[in-house]
Amino acid sequence: MSRILRGYAFTIAGIAIGVAGIVTLGAMAERIVRFIEGGDRFVLGQISVAGRGLGMGAGFTAGGMLPAASLRAIAAVPGVQGVQAQVMLPLNPSTSQFMTLTQELILGVDLTVPTPNRHYPQLPVGQGRFLRPGDRQATVVGASFAISHGLHVGDRLTLEEESFEVVGVLQRTLTAPDRFVVMSIEDARRQWIAKDRMLRTLMATGVAPINAPDLNTGAAVGWREGEDADVVARRIAEQVPGVNVQLPSELSRLLRSSTAFFSALLVGIGALAFVIGGLSLANTVAAAVFERIRDFGVKRALGATDRQLGGEVLGEALAVTLTGGAAGVALAIGLGMAVDGWAARTGQQLFLFSGRLLGGALVFSVLLGTAAAAYATLRVVRLSPAEAIRRGA
């Protein structure tokens, strides 16, 4: 077997390069898919409500202020089960972020109320613990945020001249929570006041009566068993004035459409890589078989049957394509890890080498290589031994 593989060294190298290109582009597509799936699962697990108008709110609670009276009115709507006040702010309001994939956000939650999100009743913690009722000046940070800021459990994080203890680091989700800074809503309200000059002016002058419980950018709302989330959301919009209600299904559609271009681009590039890589792989294997046409002619002249020759070629093709495919997967993972290692300085991860991707790439390379070898073998065995020897001379 080692002799065969040495004889096909250049063939294996060509297959490895083709498979590596396919796997690398596929890993980028998998990363985008995981981001979309994670965001989709999150928005379908709750009804997101924000105040009307413009404000500092970000993410799913972008809009104006949502006062405590509105929260009570939402809780009284038939079909509603659980209303958690939230404050979601950009960590750095002066920096424009193109996608929430890279946006660092402060998420303040009312720790006295269970999170009503059906799919994420609590964000998964990888190190330390999650926040508890009564925690103040404590925070749980996302995995990417922790890496980019060099934070570990027990470290201190200073925000707006206020020091917070990092009590936990979330598991990497490959979605928006990877860049969250989660804290109690009381702490988040102080951050809001410190970041929003207009809000400080309004509170100082008393032009608008604003109390601490009114400082909410939005709320996560749950629904009772047997109720339809979109129906309950429309009911809230009809019965509670001055709020913006996001239908879970509509928010899911918006999330998917906002990333549709990047998904389509990567799918197109991936398809092109499959075509180019597949043709390269098939051509490489077929050429390797045709190069041995003289050997096959000699073996047939000595009495080898077509079946024996076909079995020999297919066996070699299987070994070569499997070896080349495995080498290509290893090459892609090595390159991906190197790039991700460089990107990790800012908390980014560009590639996701899932099991289905790696397994699919190996199966693809073996099947296509075997098919190419079978085609070339059929072409060879149709020749007479003398013709095969003459062409291979």
C-alpha distance (Angstrom), angle and dihedral (degrees) to the residues before:
residue distance angle dihedral
M1 . . .
S2 3.80 . .
R3 3.82 89.3 .
I4 3.79 90.5 53.5
L5 3.79 92.5 48.4
R6 3.81 91.6 49.1
G7 3.80 89.5 52.2
Y8 3.80 90.1 52.8
A9 3.82 96.2 43.8
F10 3.79 95.2 124.1
T11 3.80 91.1 44.0
I12 3.81 90.5 52.5
A13 3.81 90.7 48.2
G14 3.82 91.2 51.8
I15 3.79 92.1 49.0
A16 3.82 91.2 47.4
I17 3.79 92.3 53.5
G18 3.81 92.6 48.8
V19 3.81 93.4 47.3
A20 3.82 91.6 45.2
G21 3.80 90.2 56.4
I22 3.79 91.8 49.7
V23 3.82 93.9 47.4
T24 3.81 94.2 46.0
L25 3.80 94.2 53.1
G26 3.78 90.2 41.6
A27 3.81 90.3 54.0
M28 3.81 90.3 54.2
A29 3.80 89.7 51.1
E30 3.82 90.6 48.1
R31 3.81 89.7 53.8
I32 3.81 91.7 54.7
V33 3.80 91.6 44.2
R34 3.83 91.3 52.8
F35 3.81 90.5 50.2
I36 3.82 91.8 51.1
E37 3.81 93.5 44.7
G38 3.82 92.4 49.0
G39 3.80 93.3 48.6
D40 3.79 91.0 44.5
R41 3.80 91.8 52.2
F42 3.80 90.6 49.2
V43 3.81 97.3 50.4
L44 3.81 92.5 44.8
G45 3.80 90.1 55.6
Q46 3.81 97.2 64.0
I47 3.79 145.8 19.1
S48 3.81 109.7 -111.6
V49 3.80 116.3 -146.8
A50 3.82 128.4 -176.3
G51 3.78 136.1 171.9
R52 3.78 118.7 -95.2
G53 3.77 121.2 -102.3
L54 3.77 131.1 31.2
G55 3.77 128.1 -45.0
M56 3.76 144.4 135.8
G57 3.79 93.4 -77.5
A58 3.80 114.6 125.3
G59 3.77 138.6 -167.5
F60 3.79 116.7 12.6
T61 3.81 91.9 -11.2
A62 3.79 97.7 54.0
G63 3.79 109.4 145.5
G64 3.77 141.6 65.3
M65 3.78 131.1 -36.9
L66 3.81 118.8 -57.6
P67 3.83 107.0 -150.9
A68 3.78 125.7 -149.8
A69 3.80 91.6 -107.7
S70 3.79 90.0 61.1
L71 3.80 90.4 50.4
R72 3.78 90.4 54.5
A73 3.80 90.7 47.8
I74 3.80 90.9 51.2
A75 3.80 91.5 50.6
A76 3.83 89.2 54.4
V77 3.82 94.2 55.7
P78 3.82 111.8 109.7
G79 3.79 112.1 -103.7
V80 3.82 95.5 25.0
Q81 3.80 117.2 125.8
G82 3.78 115.5 179.0
V83 3.81 129.8 0.9
Q84 3.79 118.2 -159.0
A85 3.80 117.6 -170.5
Q86 3.80 113.7 -136.7
V87 3.77 140.8 -174.5
M88 3.80 115.7 -155.2
L89 3.80 117.3 -179.2
P90 3.79 136.8 164.6
L91 3.77 109.3 -103.9
N92 3.80 89.3 -135.6
P93 3.83 110.4 27.5
S94 3.81 92.1 -172.2
T95 3.79 93.2 62.0
S96 3.79 117.9 81.6
Q97 3.79 113.2 -141.5
F98 3.80 120.8 -156.2
M99 3.79 97.1 -158.6
T100 3.80 134.3 14.2
L101 3.80 84.6 -126.2
T102 3.81 87.2 83.1
Q103 3.81 101.7 22.5
E104 3.79 118.1 115.9
L105 3.80 110.4 -142.3
I106 3.78 138.4 -175.4
L107 3.79 111.7 -136.0
G108 3.78 116.2 -166.6
V109 3.81 115.7 -171.2
D110 3.78 133.7 -174.4
L111 3.79 99.5 -112.7
T112 3.81 92.6 -165.3
V113 3.83 90.2 67.4
P114 3.83 122.6 64.8
T115 3.79 112.7 -117.7
P116 3.84 105.9 -101.3
N117 3.82 95.1 -153.3
R118 3.80 105.5 121.1
H119 3.79 95.4 -153.6
Y120 3.80 97.6 39.2
P121 3.82 108.8 32.5
Q122 3.80 84.5 160.1
L123 3.78 130.0 7.3
P124 3.83 108.6 -110.6
V125 3.81 113.2 -103.1
G126 3.80 119.6 -146.1
Q127 3.82 99.0 -178.0
G128 3.79 131.7 18.5
R129 3.79 118.2 -7.6
F130 3.77 141.9 -61.3
L131 3.79 123.2 -103.4
R132 3.79 120.3 -77.2
P133 3.81 130.4 -152.8
G134 3.78 108.0 -82.1
D135 3.81 95.8 28.3
R136 3.80 112.0 140.2
Q137 3.79 129.3 -178.8
A138 3.79 87.5 8.9
T139 3.78 126.6 118.7
V140 3.78 143.1 -174.4
V141 3.80 113.8 -148.3
G142 3.79 132.9 -158.1
A143 3.80 120.6 -105.6
S144 3.81 95.4 -110.9
F145 3.80 92.2 45.0
A146 3.80 90.6 51.5
I147 3.81 91.9 51.3
S148 3.79 96.2 45.6
H149 3.82 92.2 47.8
G150 3.81 96.4 38.3
L151 3.82 94.0 -120.2
H152 3.80 130.1 159.9
V153 3.78 134.5 174.7
G154 3.80 108.5 -69.8
D155 3.82 95.3 26.6
R156 3.81 123.4 121.3
L157 3.80 124.3 -117.4
T158 3.80 119.5 -162.9
L159 3.80 117.2 -149.9
E160 3.80 121.6 173.7
E161 3.83 90.1 -14.7
E162 3.80 90.8 -54.2
S163 3.80 119.8 116.8
F164 3.81 120.9 -136.9
E165 3.78 129.4 -171.2
V166 3.82 115.0 -130.5
V167 3.81 103.0 -131.2
G168 3.80 96.9 169.2
V169 3.78 146.3 11.6
L170 3.79 119.1 -145.4
Q171 3.77 123.0 -126.3
R172 3.78 113.8 -101.3
T173 3.79 108.0 -93.3
L174 3.83 99.1 170.5
T175 3.81 87.2 -129.0
A176 3.81 137.8 90.3
P177 3.88 96.7 -66.4
D178 3.81 88.6 67.7
R179 3.84 86.3 79.1
F180 3.81 98.8 38.0
V181 3.78 126.0 120.8
V182 3.81 102.7 -156.7
M183 3.80 120.0 -161.5
S184 3.79 140.5 149.7
I185 3.77 115.1 -69.8
E186 3.81 90.2 -117.6
D187 3.80 90.6 59.3
A188 3.81 91.4 43.7
R189 3.80 90.9 53.2
R190 3.80 90.3 56.1
Q191 3.80 88.7 49.9
W192 3.80 89.5 51.2
I193 3.78 92.2 52.4
A194 3.80 91.3 47.4
K195 3.82 92.4 50.7
D196 3.83 99.4 41.0
R197 3.81 112.4 69.3
M198 3.81 93.2 -176.9
L199 3.80 91.5 53.1
R200 3.80 90.7 51.0
T201 3.81 89.7 51.0
L202 3.81 93.0 50.3
M203 3.79 92.4 49.0
A204 3.81 93.3 45.6
T205 3.80 95.6 48.6
G206 3.80 95.4 41.2
V207 3.81 91.2 -134.2
A208 3.79 89.0 138.4
P209 3.81 120.7 27.9
I210 3.81 102.9 -122.7
N211 3.78 122.5 173.1
A212 3.80 126.3 -170.5
P213 3.85 94.5 -104.9
D214 3.82 88.4 57.0
L215 3.80 92.6 60.7
N216 3.79 98.9 96.5
T217 3.79 126.6 127.3
G218 3.77 91.7 -162.2
A219 3.76 148.6 -38.7
A220 3.78 139.5 -114.5
V221 3.80 109.7 -130.9
G222 3.79 128.6 -164.8
W223 3.79 130.0 -160.5
R224 3.78 134.8 -139.6
E225 3.79 124.0 -100.0
G226 3.78 111.6 -85.7
E227 3.80 93.2 26.4
D228 3.79 124.3 114.1
A229 3.80 111.4 -122.6
D230 3.81 94.8 -141.5
V231 3.81 91.7 48.6
V232 3.81 91.4 51.5
A233 3.81 90.1 46.9
R234 3.81 91.6 53.3
R235 3.79 89.1 47.4
I236 3.82 90.2 55.1
A237 3.80 91.0 49.4
E238 3.80 91.0 51.3
Q239 3.81 98.3 44.5
V240 3.82 103.4 35.8
P241 3.82 116.4 61.3
G242 3.79 123.6 -147.2
V243 3.79 99.1 28.1
N244 3.77 136.8 112.7
V245 3.78 111.8 -139.7
Q246 3.79 122.2 -163.7
L247 3.78 114.9 -150.4
P248 3.83 106.7 -136.5
S249 3.81 92.5 -132.9
E250 3.80 92.3 47.6
L251 3.80 92.4 47.0
S252 3.79 89.0 50.2
R253 3.79 90.2 51.9
L254 3.81 91.6 48.3
L255 3.79 91.2 49.8
R256 3.77 91.8 51.6
S257 3.80 93.8 44.7
S258 3.82 91.8 49.1
T259 3.80 89.8 58.5
A260 3.80 96.1 34.1
F261 3.80 93.7 100.7
F262 3.80 93.7 53.6
S263 3.81 91.3 43.7
A264 3.82 92.2 49.5
L265 3.81 90.6 46.1
L266 3.79 93.1 52.4
V267 3.81 92.5 43.1
G268 3.80 89.4 51.7
I269 3.80 92.3 47.9
G270 3.80 90.0 45.4
A271 3.82 91.9 50.6
L272 3.79 90.0 48.6
A273 3.78 89.7 49.5
F274 3.81 90.4 51.1
V275 3.81 91.1 50.9
I276 3.81 95.8 44.9
G277 3.79 94.3 38.8
G278 3.79 91.6 44.4
L279 3.79 93.4 50.1
S280 3.79 90.2 46.1
L281 3.80 91.4 49.8
A282 3.81 93.8 46.1
N283 3.80 92.8 45.8
T284 3.81 91.9 48.3
V285 3.80 93.5 51.5
A286 3.81 93.8 43.3
A287 3.81 91.5 48.9
A288 3.80 90.4 50.1
V289 3.82 89.9 54.3
F290 3.80 93.5 46.9
E291 3.81 89.9 51.1
R292 3.81 88.2 64.2
I293 3.78 95.0 50.6
R294 3.82 91.5 115.5
D295 3.83 91.7 53.0
F296 3.79 90.1 51.8
G297 3.80 91.3 49.0
V298 3.80 91.2 52.4
K299 3.81 92.0 47.9
R300 3.81 91.3 50.4
A301 3.77 90.6 49.0
L302 3.80 88.2 53.8
G303 3.81 90.9 53.4
A304 3.82 106.2 -88.6
T305 3.79 112.4 151.6
D306 3.80 125.5 -131.2
R307 3.79 88.9 -111.3
Q308 3.80 92.2 54.3
L309 3.79 91.7 48.9
G310 3.80 91.8 46.3
G311 3.80 91.9 49.9
E312 3.80 91.1 49.3
V313 3.80 93.7 49.5
L314 3.80 94.8 44.5
G315 3.80 91.2 48.1
E316 3.79 91.5 51.7
A317 3.82 91.5 44.3
L318 3.81 90.6 52.1
A319 3.81 92.0 50.9
V320 3.81 93.3 44.8
T321 3.80 97.1 46.3
L322 3.80 92.7 43.9
T323 3.80 91.0 50.1
G324 3.80 92.4 44.8
G325 3.80 91.9 46.0
A326 3.81 92.5 50.1
A327 3.80 90.4 47.4
G328 3.81 90.0 49.6
V329 3.80 91.8 50.4
A330 3.81 90.5 49.1
L331 3.81 90.7 48.0
A332 3.82 91.9 49.9
I333 3.81 92.4 48.2
G334 3.80 90.7 48.5
L335 3.80 92.7 50.8
G336 3.79 91.8 43.7
M337 3.79 92.7 50.5
A338 3.80 90.6 48.9
V339 3.81 92.6 51.3
D340 3.80 92.8 42.9
G341 3.80 89.3 49.0
W342 3.79 89.1 56.6
A343 3.82 92.8 43.6
A344 3.82 91.8 47.2
R345 3.80 89.1 77.6
T346 3.81 86.0 77.2
G347 3.81 94.3 35.1
Q348 3.80 94.7 -103.7
Q349 3.79 128.5 141.6
L350 3.79 115.8 -168.6
F351 3.80 102.0 176.0
L352 3.80 135.4 51.8
F353 3.80 114.6 -170.3
S354 3.78 100.7 -163.5
G355 3.79 124.2 -174.1
R356 3.79 92.6 -114.5
L357 3.81 90.7 53.7
L358 3.81 95.5 49.3
G359 3.79 94.0 42.5
G360 3.79 91.5 46.3
A361 3.80 91.8 50.9
L362 3.81 92.0 52.3
V363 3.80 93.1 46.7
F364 3.81 90.3 46.4
S365 3.80 93.3 51.6
V366 3.81 93.8 46.4
L367 3.81 95.3 46.6
L368 3.79 94.4 45.1
G369 3.81 93.2 44.4
T370 3.81 91.6 48.8
A371 3.80 91.3 48.6
A372 3.82 91.2 50.1
A373 3.80 91.1 48.3
A374 3.80 91.2 48.9
Y375 3.81 91.0 51.2
A376 3.79 92.4 49.4
T377 3.81 91.5 46.3
L378 3.81 92.1 53.1
R379 3.80 88.8 52.3
V380 3.81 91.1 50.2
V381 3.82 99.0 46.6
R382 3.80 91.3 52.9
L383 3.78 88.3 67.0
S384 3.77 121.9 84.9
P385 3.82 115.6 -113.6
A386 3.81 90.8 -109.5
E387 3.81 92.8 49.7
A388 3.81 91.7 47.5
I389 3.83 91.0 50.7
R390 3.81 91.7 46.9
R391 3.83 93.4 50.0
G392 3.77 92.4 46.5
A393 3.78 94.1 49.0
